Amino acid sequence: MKKWIAVVILAILCAVGFFVFRNVYQSQETNAYQKMDISQNMFVKKQKQHEDFAVVFYEPGSIACQLAGPVFQQLSKNMKNIPLYSLDVSRWAKQKQLRFFETYLGTPTWVYFENGERQYVLTGYNNLAAYQEALSYVKEGAIDEKTSDGD
């Protein structure tokens, strides 16, 4: 009987911990992505104008996206002459206008566009160094080494 009580108490503590953890990170994530949000129309316009830019497709309820928010904030500071935007895929899904994103399996998904064309994709949570390496691979001089701290 005592073992069952201990198991129930442990389960309750885990559930409470999960909800506290989720709420704390969701508020941080929301702030991180909202600063970089771009509308769907502006996204399409940048493609049609053959611009160089990067977009993070995210979903507010995703734990990986919540954890990655600060990584993308730092990445946006490190990127030289390449803007980093974010798009909330849950809004697109509600509007049934998610054709572009349907080929990707998860969030966050970071996509680099050069001349409006998709050049490089990283899906899932990655550390800052992975995104910097990807940018250095596709565009020489894309990362400001002075502000880059690696991870």
SEDREN-487326 format. One record per residue: x, y, z of N, C-alpha, C, O in turn. Coordinates in steps of 0.1 Angstrom, whole numbers, padded with zeros to 4 digits, always signed. Example, Ala and Ser with C-alpha at 12.3 -4.5 7.8 and 13.67 -1.06 7.14 Angstrom:
+0132-0057+0078+0123-0045+0078+0132-0033+0078+0142-0033+0085
+0128-0022+0071+0137-0011+0071+0129+0000+0079+0134+0011+0080
***
This chain:
+0008-0012+0000+0000+0000+0000+0009+0013+0000+0006+0022-0007
+0019+0012+0008+0028+0024+0009+0035+0026-0005+0038+0038-0008
+0038+0016-0012+0045+0017-0025+0035+0024-0035+0040+0032-0042
+0023+0020-0034+0013+0027-0043+0011+0041-0040+0010+0050-0049
+0011+0045-0028+0010+0059-0024+0022+0067-0029+0021+0078-0034
+0034+0061-0027+0046+0067-0032+0046+0069-0047+0050+0079-0052
+0041+0059-0055+0040+0060-0069+0030+0071-0073+0033+0078-0082
+0019+0071-0066+0009+0082-0070+0015+0096-0067+0013+0105-0075
+0021+0097-0056+0027+0110-0052+0038+0114-0063+0039+0126-0067
+0046+0104-0066+0056+0107-0076+0050+0111-0090+0055+0120-0096
+0040+0104-0094+0033+0107-0106+0027+0121-0106+0028+0129-0116
+0021+0125-0095+0016+0139-0093+0027+0149-0094+0025+0159-0101
+0038+0147-0087+0049+0156-0088+0055+0157-0102+0058+0168-0106
+0056+0146-0109+0060+0147-0123+0051+0155-0132+0056+0163-0140
+0038+0153-0130+0028+0160-0138+0029+0175-0135+0029+0183-0144
+0030+0179-0123+0031+0193-0119+0044+0199-0124+0044+0210-0130
+0055+0191-0123+0068+0196-0128+0067+0198-0143+0073+0208-0148
+0061+0189-0150+0059+0191-0165+0052+0203-0169+0056+0211-0177
+0041+0206-0162+0033+0218-0165+0040+0231-0162+0039+0241-0169
+0047+0231-0151+0055+0243-0147+0066+0245-0157+0067+0256-0162
+0073+0234-0161+0084+0235-0170+0078+0240-0184+0084+0249-0190
+0067+0235-0188+0061+0238-0201+0057+0253-0201+0060+0260-0211
+0051+0258-0191+0046+0272-0190+0058+0281-0190+0057+0292-0196
+0068+0278-0182+0080+0287-0182+0086+0288-0196+0089+0299-0200
+0089+0277-0202+0095+0277-0215+0086+0282-0226+0091+0288-0236
+0073+0280-0225+0064+0285-0235+0064+0301-0235+0064+0307-0246
+0065+0307-0223+0065+0321-0223+0078+0327-0229+0078+0337-0235
+0089+0320-0226+0102+0324-0232+0102+0322-0247+0106+0331-0254
+0096+0311-0252+0096+0308-0266+0087+0318-0273+0091+0323-0284
+0076+0321-0268+0067+0331-0274+0074+0344-0277+0073+0350-0288
+0081+0349-0266+0088+0361-0268+0099+0360-0278+0102+0369-0286
+0106+0349-0279+0118+0347-0288+0113+0347-0302+0119+0354-0311
+0102+0340-0305+0098+0339-0319+0090+0352-0323+0090+0356-0335
+0082+0358-0314+0074+0369-0318+0082+0381-0323+0078+0388-0332
+0094+0382-0318+0103+0393-0323+0107+0391-0337+0111+0401-0344
+0107+0379-0342+0111+0376-0356+0100+0372-0365+0102+0369-0377
+0087+0373-0361+0076+0368-0369+0075+0376-0382+0077+0388-0383
+0071+0368-0392+0069+0374-0405+0055+0368-0410+0051+0357-0407
+0048+0376-0417+0035+0372-0422+0037+0362-0434+0048+0362-0440
+0027+0354-0437+0028+0345-0449+0030+0353-0462+0037+0349-0470
+0022+0364-0463+0024+0373-0475+0038+0378-0477+0043+0379-0488
+0044+0383-0466+0057+0388-0466+0067+0377-0470+0077+0380-0477
+0065+0365-0465+0073+0354-0468+0073+0351-0483+0084+0349-0489
+0062+0350-0488+0060+0348-0503+0066+0359-0511+0072+0357-0521
+0064+0372-0506+0070+0383-0513+0085+0383-0514+0091+0386-0524
+0091+0379-0503+0106+0378-0502+0111+0367-0512+0121+0369-0518
+0103+0356-0513+0107+0346-0523+0106+0351-0537+0115+0349-0545
+0095+0358-0540+0093+0363-0554+0103+0374-0557+0107+0376-0569
+0108+0381-0547+0118+0392-0549+0132+0386-0549+0142+0394-0550
+0134+0373-0548+0147+0366-0549+0156+0371-0538+0168+0374-0541
+0151+0372-0526+0160+0377-0515+0167+0365-0508+0163+0354-0509
+0178+0369-0501+0184+0359-0492+0179+0361-0478+0179+0372-0473
+0174+0350-0472+0169+0351-0458+0167+0337-0453+0168+0327-0460
+0165+0336-0440+0163+0323-0433+0149+0324-0426+0146+0335-0421
+0143+0313-0425+0130+0312-0418+0130+0300-0408+0135+0290-0412
+0125+0302-0396+0122+0291-0387+0107+0289-0386+0100+0298-0383
+0104+0277-0390+0090+0273-0389+0088+0266-0375+0095+0257-0372
+0079+0272-0367+0078+0267-0353+0063+0265-0350+0054+0270-0356
+0061+0258-0339+0048+0256-0333+0049+0259-0318+0057+0253-0311
+0041+0269-0313+0042+0273-0299+0041+0262-0289+0048+0263-0279
+0034+0252-0292+0032+0241-0282+0043+0231-0282+0043+0222-0273
+0052+0232-0291+0063+0222-0292+0074+0225-0282+0079+0236-0281
+0078+0214-0274+0089+0216-0264+0102+0219-0271+0109+0227-0267
+0105+0212-0283+0117+0215-0290+0118+0229-0295+0128+0236-0294
+0106+0235-0299+0106+0249-0303+0108+0258-0291+0115+0268-0293
+0103+0255-0280+0104+0263-0268+0119+0263-0264+0124+0274-0260
+0125+0252-0265+0139+0251-0261+0148+0258-0271+0159+0264-0268
+0144+0258-0284+0152+0264-0295+0151+0279-0296+0159+0285-0302
+0141+0285-0290+0138+0299-0291+0151+0308-0288+0154+0316-0296
+0157+0306-0277+0169+0313-0274+0181+0311-0284+0189+0320-0286
+0182+0299-0289+0192+0295-0299+0190+0304-0311+0199+0310-0317
+0177+0305-0316+0174+0313-0328+0176+0328-0325+0180+0335-0334
+0173+0332-0313+0176+0346-0310+0191+0350-0311+0195+0360-0317
+0199+0341-0306+0214+0343-0307+0218+0342-0321+0227+0350-0326
+0213+0332-0329+0216+0331-0343+0213+0343-0351+0221+0348-0359
+0202+0349-0348+0198+0362-0355+0208+0373-0352+0210+0381-0361
+0213+0373-0341+0224+0383-0337+0237+0381-0345+0244+0390-0348
+0240+0368-0347+0252+0364-0353+0252+0365-0368+0263+0365-0375
+0240+0365-0374+0239+0365-0389+0242+0379-0395+0236+0388-0390
+0251+0379-0405+0254+0392-0411+0246+0393-0424+0247+0384-0433
+0239+0404-0426+0232+0407-0438+0222+0396-0443+0218+0396-0455
+0218+0387-0434+0208+0377-0437+0198+0378-0426+0200+0373-0415
+0186+0383-0429+0176+0383-0419+0170+0369-0415+0169+0361-0424
+0167+0367-0403+0161+0355-0398+0147+0358-0393+0145+0366-0385
+0137+0351-0399+0123+0353-0396+0117+0340-0390+0124+0330-0390
+0105+0341-0384+0099+0329-0379+0084+0329-0384+0078+0340-0386
+0079+0317-0386+0065+0315-0390+0059+0304-0381+0064+0293-0379
+0047+0308-0375+0040+0299-0366+0032+0289-0375+0022+0294-0381
+0036+0277-0376+0029+0268-0385+0014+0264-0381+0006+0260-0389
+0012+0266-0368-0002+0263-0363-0012+0273-0369-0023+0270-0371
-0007+0285-0371-0016+0295-0378-0019+0291-0392-0030+0293-0398
-0008+0287-0399-0010+0283-0413-0019+0271-0414-0027+0270-0423
-0018+0261-0405-0026+0249-0405-0041+0253-0404-0049+0247-0410
-0044+0263-0395-0057+0267-0393-0063+0273-0406-0075+0272-0409
-0054+0279-0414-0058+0286-0426-0057+0276-0438-0061+0280-0449
-0053+0264-0436-0051+0254-0446-0042+0259-0457-0045+0256-0469
-0032+0266-0453-0023+0272-0463-0008+0267-0460+0001+0275-0460
-0007+0255-0457+0006+0249-0452+0013+0241-0463+0022+0233-0459
+0010+0243-0475+0016+0235-0486+0031+0235-0485+0037+0224-0487
+0037+0246-0483+0052+0247-0483+0058+0238-0472+0068+0232-0474
+0051+0239-0460+0057+0232-0448+0054+0217-0448+0060+0209-0441
+0044+0212-0456+0040+0198-0455+0051+0188-0458+0050+0177-0454
+0062+0192-0465+0073+0183-0468+0082+0181-0456+0091+0172-0456
+0081+0189-0446+0089+0188-0434+0082+0180-0423+0070+0181-0422
+0090+0173-0415+0084+0164-0405+0082+0170-0392+0073+0164-0384
+0089+0180-0388+0087+0185-0374+0091+0199-0373+0095+0206-0382
+0089+0204-0361+0093+0217-0357+0103+0217-0346+0102+0208-0337
+0112+0226-0345+0114+0237-0354+0121+0232-0367+0129+0222-0367
+0118+0239-0378+0125+0236-0391+0131+0250-0395+0124+0259-0397
+0144+0250-0397+0151+0262-0401+0154+0260-0416+0160+0250-0420
+0151+0270-0424+0153+0270-0439+0160+0282-0443+0156+0293-0440
+0171+0280-0451+0178+0292-0456+0174+0293-0471+0175+0283-0479
+0171+0305-0475+0167+0308-0489+0178+0317-0495+0182+0327-0489
+0183+0314-0507+0192+0323-0514+0185+0326-0527+0181+0317-0535
+0185+0339-0530+0178+0343-0542+0163+0338-0543+0158+0335-0553
+0157+0337-0531+0143+0332-0530+0141+0317-0531+0130+0313-0530
+0152+0310-0533+0151+0295-0535+0157+0288-0523+0166+0292-0517
+0150+0278-0519+0154+0270-0507+0167+0263-0510+0169+0256-0520
+0177+0265-0501+0190+0260-0503+0194+0250-0492+0202+0241-0495
+0190+0252-0480+0194+0243-0469+0183+0242-0458+0177+0252-0455
+0182+0230-0453+0171+0228-0443+0177+0220-0431+0184+0210-0433
+0174+0225-0419+0177+0217-0407+0164+0216-0399+0157+0226-0396
+0161+0203-0396+0148+0201-0389+0151+0196-0375+0161+0188-0372
+0143+0200-0365+0145+0196-0351+0153+0205-0343+0158+0215-0348
+0155+0202-0330+0163+0210-0322+0178+0208-0325+0182+0197-0325
+0185+0219-0327+0199+0218-0329+0206+0229-0321+0199+0239-0317
+0219+0227-0318+0225+0238-0310+0230+0249-0320+0229+0248-0332
+0234+0260-0314+0238+0272-0322+0249+0269-0332+0248+0274-0344
+0258+0260-0329+0269+0257-0338+0265+0250-0350+0270+0252-0361
+0254+0242-0349+0249+0235-0361+0244+0245-0371+0246+0244-0383
+0236+0255-0367+0231+0265-0376+0242+0274-0382+0241+0278-0394
+0252+0277-0374+0263+0286-0378+0271+0278-0389+0276+0284-0399
+0273+0265-0386+0280+0257-0396+0272+0256-0409+0278+0257-0420
+0259+0254-0408+0251+0254-0421+0252+0267-0428+0254+0267-0441
+0251+0278-0421+0252+0291-0428+0266+0293-0434+0267+0298-0445
+0276+0289-0427+0290+0291-0433+0292+0282-0445+0299+0286-0454
+0285+0271-0445+0286+0262-0457+0279+0268-0469+0284+0267-0480
+0267+0274-0467+0260+0279-0479+0264+0293-0483+0262+0297-0494
+0269+0300-0474+0272+0314-0477+0285+0319-0469+0284+0320-0457
+0296+0321-0476+0308+0325-0469+0306+0338-0463+0300+0348-0469
+0310+0340-0450+0309+0353-0444+0296+0356-0438+0293+0367-0434
+0287+0346-0437+0273+0348-0432+0273+0350-0417+0263+0355-0412
+0283+0345-0410+0283+0345-0395+0293+0356-0391+0304+0356-0395
+0288+0364-0381+0297+0374-0375+0305+0367-0364+0300+0364-0354
+0318+0365-0367+0326+0358-0357+0328+0365-0344+0331+0359-0334
+0326+0379-0344+0328+0386-0332+0317+0384-0322+0319+0384-0310
+0304+0381-0327+0293+0379-0318+0290+0364-0316+0282+0360-0308
+0297+0356-0323+0295+0341-0323+0302+0335-0311+0314+0337-0309
+0295+0328-0302+0301+0322-0291+0300+0306-0292+0303+0299-0282
+0296+0301-0303+0295+0287-0306+0283+0280-0301+0274+0277-0310
+0281+0278-0289+0270+0269-0284+0262+0277-0274+0252+0271-0268
***
